[in-house]
Amino acid sequence: GTAADARQKWDCCEQTHKSLTAIMFALRRALSAAAPRVATRATARRGMAVKIFDYDTIVSSLSVADAIETVEDAFCKLAQGKVDVPMPMHITIDETTDAGPGDCHVKGGYVSGAATWTVKVASVSFYKNLDRGMPPGGGVFVVMNAVTGQPCGIFQENRFMTDLRTGAAGGIALKHLGLAPDALGSTNTIGFVGCGAIARVMARAAKAIRPDFKGLCWAPDGSHETFAADMEAELGVPFEAIDTAAEMCKGSDVIYTQTPGGTTCLEKSWLKPHATIICSGSDQPTKQEIPTDVLSSSKYVADLIKQTSKVGELRSAIADGSMTEGDVYAELGEICNGSKPGREGKELIVCDLTGTGAQDAAIGQVAWDKLGA
């Protein structure tokens, strides 16, 4: 070959060498970039660190007033079918030499459009704990990220957040169903049957809705004297402990009931014609606070019909044939969102609060926004 042919071959070899060199550099860059990605995947599998909040932090940071607006919005969306709320799971811990007695329920839900969803485990009725110097129940909320599905926070709330969301529902029921303070015949008096932790949070919710109400109270365990003194000092409204449930009910326009639910706690003849009863003591199939003749003669409002028919007051009325699900006037969310009117005159109203996963999702979001975000 000629010198020109040799030169051409050399140029081809040189070009091939450059191409191979470029490929090698590209492979090195690819491998170098891949190594961090492998590590990142391993890190991602572990997930983000979960924040844990203890009881004292939760109690010092959250109030029922924080929860009312968000819980009401959850009720509105619940009535619109925009909340995924499965039926609660109940676990009975029977009494043996090694365990119990007690009850546990698992609830949860997701409100469409919210940044988080919540699952809650709550235990109740571990009454032997009183002899151990412990509360009769406990609980945790697990708040999950609705974008990634990863856990955000675990709240060791020991039923405090459950009580807050229950109280928020009680305040919302008062807002929409109670006789107006300035209505003819109203004395702006709110009564409390049962004076435990739920009664206290209901009183705080009532204060947020009606700042100047008058309180009456009675408890089967005799705790009403202490409750009246404590609530009057805390809320700055007058409270009076009453000797009998009958006398207390006769003097009240609105009555909150929060008893263990082992027996009914009032009678129809004790009630003002325009009374509003907001009951929260029945959340298991074995409990009943309100007589069925009161339920059947009232404008009956459920927090969630599929629950109150199984574990709420409605269950008892269905069982004795005095009511059917068709007799339910409305779910609370329908009243909150304006689909149905609440109080229209001086009718007797019962609002049955069994506690919904929508409320748990709402208070979980409130807690995360305030403490974790």
RAWOKA-V829739 format. One record per helix or strand of 3 or more residues. SS is the DSSP state (helix for helix, strand for strand). FROM is the first residue (numbers start at 0). LEN is the number of residues. If there is no record, write none. Layout:
# RAWOKA-V829739
[[SS:FROM:LEN] [SS:FROM:LEN]]
This chain:
# RAWOKA-V829739
[[helix:2:44] [strand:50:3] [helix:54:7] [helix:63:16] [strand:88:5] [strand:101:10] [strand:115:9] [helix:126:6] [strand:137:8] [strand:150:5] [helix:159:18] [strand:188:5] [helix:196:13] [strand:213:5] [helix:223:12] [strand:238:3] [helix:244:6] [strand:253:4] [helix:267:3] [strand:275:4] [helix:291:5] [strand:298:4] [helix:304:7] [helix:312:7] [helix:324:3] [helix:331:5] [strand:348:4] [helix:356:16]]
